[in-house]
Amino acid sequence: MTAEDFFEIGASGRIYRRDFVIANLLERYQQPERHDWPCRDFSIRRLAENLYLLSYTLDEPGRTTLRTTIWQSSGGSWKIVFHQGTIAG
């Protein structure tokens, strides 16, 4: 579900490319942990034809992060182009 040129800016401020994110997720899901972290304050905004910005707040244990994901529709499927997590002050 990620575009070939996908990248993410993590809550740490580091930039992660698609291959790193996928490898990290595959490793993480070998021993899944239960995550009942509530999400709230969802909003979606159309940026252009077939391009949308999704924003929400994620309440993790010990921190709250603001999350933003850009989704693009192409050829009948949706892909993530960009994602960012920022620690809320």
N, C-alpha and C positions, 0 to 999 in steps of 0.2 A: 504493500500500500504506500510505498515511498517512491517518489520520483528519482530518477537516476542521479540528478544533481542536488538531491536533498541535503540539507545541513541543519544542525541544531545549535543554538546557543544555550548552554546549560545554566543552571542557577549559579554555578561557580564563575560564569563569564567565559568559560572555555568553549571553543568551537569544535563540534564533532561532525564528522562526515558520515555519509550513509553506511559505508562498510563497517565502521567502528560501532555505530549504533546497533546495527543488525547483529553483529558478532556479540556485543554486550548483552542484548536481549536474549539471544539463543543460549548463552551461558547462564544468564539469570534464571531462565525458565527450566533449566535442568533440575533445579531444586526450588520450585515455586514457593513463595511465601504468601501468606494470606494478607491481602491489602483491602481493608475496609475503609479506605480514606474517603471522606466525603468531598464531593465536588459541588460547587455552587456558583451563583452569579454568572450563568452562561449568557453569552451574547454572540450573535453572528452578524456579520456585515458583508455585503457584496462589494468586492473591490473592483471587479470587472466581469465581463461575461465569462462564466465558468470558473471564477476565482473568488473564494470566500475566506474570510478571516473569522476564526472561532476563538473566543477568549473565555476563560473560566478561572476560578480560584480553587486550588487544591489544598485541603487541610491534611498535612502529613503529621506524624508524631514529631513534635518538637519544632515544627516550622510550617508556615503557610507560604505557598508560592502562587504567583500569578502566571498563568499559562496562556500561550498564544500559538495557534497552529494555522497555517495557510494551506487550504485544500484546493486542488484544481481538478476539474472534471474534463476528461479527454477520452474519446472513443468509448463512451458509455461506462467508464469506471472513474472512481475518485482516487486521487493520490495526494499524499502529504508532500508539500514543496519545502516547508520550513516549520520549525518549532522552536519556541523559546520558553524557558522557565526562569522567573525572576523572584527572588526571595522578597516577600512583602515586609515593609518596614515596621 
